[in-house]
Amino acid sequence: MRRSHRKFTSAEIDGDDVKLILRAALMSPTAKSNRGWQFVVVDDKRDLEKLADAKDAGSQLIKDAALAIVVLGDPMQNDCWVEDGSIAAISMQYQAEELGLGSCWVQMRGRGLSDGTSADTVIRGILDIPENLNVLCVVAFGHKADERQPQNEYKLKWENVHVDKY
């Protein structure tokens, strides 16, 4: 089972593996087969450091990633851009896990800095993203620097599953 990894080694990710990760995103299902998402692959260390500072908390792990993929959508083109981008992001994470790589979703939509600057604005400036596109998340990828135990089966909330009726 996939677990989030926030610690990565300094090793780069093979180009063929990056292509497989992106292929998983591009093959992910979308509402009405819209395929309106956009992805920006970032492997420049300076840009990764800047992305890590796009919000006040929870994003510093991006600095140590081999690469990050920014997931974007156009809300005027697709009212399901958040859902479609989310499916693409988790598809990339499952593919990374299959390749033995670690990943972590870093939420950016609705997040920002204490001065009121949105993470969207910060990332748009770093990567020259057009105004019509909104940032959903940044998914950080790298070779795992730690091992995580599988989810504890005893902590699964089966009481949250309802059959036929609530």
N, C-alpha and C positions, 0 to 999 in steps of 0.2 A: 504494500500500500504506500502511496505517496505521502510524504511529510514535508513540511516547509523546512528549508535549510537557509540559515542566515549567516553561515560561515563557509567561506570558500577558500580553496588553495589558490596559488598564483598562476596555475596552469591555464593556458588558453584552451578554448573549445575548438575542436576540429571543424573546418568549414563545411564538411559533409553533414556533421551533426547539426550545425546551425541551419542548414538547408532543410533537414528533416523536421526540425522544430518549427520552422516557418511553414513548411508544407502542411503540418498538422493544423496550424492556424488557418491557412488558406482553404483547407478541406472541411473546416468546421461548419456545422449547419448554421444558417441564418434565416430570419423571418423573411418569407416570400423569396428566398434565394437572392436576397438583396446584395449580399457580400459588400456592404458599404464600409467595412472597417478599413483602417490603414494602420501600418506598423512601421515604426522607426527603430532600426537596429543600431544600438550604440555600443561601441567597443573602445572608444577613445577614453583613456583614463581620466583626462581633465573633464570631459563631459560627464563621465560617470560620477565624479566627485561633485560636479555642479548639480546633477540630478538628485544626488543624495541630500542636498541642502534645499530641495524644493518645498519641503514642509518641515514643521518643527519637530515631529517625532515619528519614529518607526521607519525611517528611510535611509539611515546611515549604512545599512548593510550593502547598499548599491555600490558604495566605494570599492568594496573588495570583490565584486562580481567580475567575471571574465567579460560578460556583456549583459546588456539590459535591452529589453524590447518594450517600447512605449506603445500602448494600445490606444488608438484614436477612433473617433466616430463623428459623423456629421448629424446632429439632431434634426436639422431641417430636411435632410434626405431620408432619415430612417428613425422612426419613433421607437424602435427597438435597439438602438445603437448600444445601450448599456448591456442589454441581455446578449446581443450578438458578440460584443467585445468580450464579455465575461466567458462565454463559451469558447471563444478563440483562445483566450488566455489560459484557461484550464486545460484545453487541448494541448497547448504548447507545454504546459507543466507535466502532463501525463507522458508526452513524448520524451521530454527530458529525463524523466524518471526511468523510462524504458531504456534509455541510453546510458543510465548510471550516473546522470548528472543531477545536481541539486538545483532547486529554484524556490523563489519566494515572491508572491504577489505583494506589491506595495500599492495600497490604495492612494489615489491622487484626486479623484473626483470628489469635490466637496471638502478638500483639505487645503491647508496653506500655512502661512507664517503668522506669527503673533501680531505683526503690523497690519494684517488684513489682506496681504497679497495672496492671491490664490496660487496653489501649486500649478494649476493650469497656465496661469500667466507666466510663472517662472520657467516652466518647461517649454512653453511656446517661444520664449525669448532665447533659450539655449539652443533649440533645434530648428528655429525658423519655421514653425508649424503655421499653416494658413489659419486665418481667423475663423473660418467656417468649421474647423475641426476642434473637438473637445478631447481632453485627455481623460481616459478612464483609469488607467493604472500603468505602473511600470513593473514588468516581471524581470527579476534579477536571476541570472543563470551562472553556474560555475561548477567546478569539480568540488564535491563535498569535502569539507575539512573536518567533519564530524559524522558520527553515526547516530541516528535517532531510532529509538525503539518504536515499534508499531503502536498504533492507538491501542489503548487498554480496552479490550472487549467488554469488561465489566462496567465501564463508564459510558457505554453507548446508551443514548436516551431513547430506548424503544418505546417509552411512554409517549413520545412525540409522534409516533406513527399510528394513524387511524385507518381502519379498514371499513369501507362502505360508507360510514357516517362518522362524524366527529364524535 
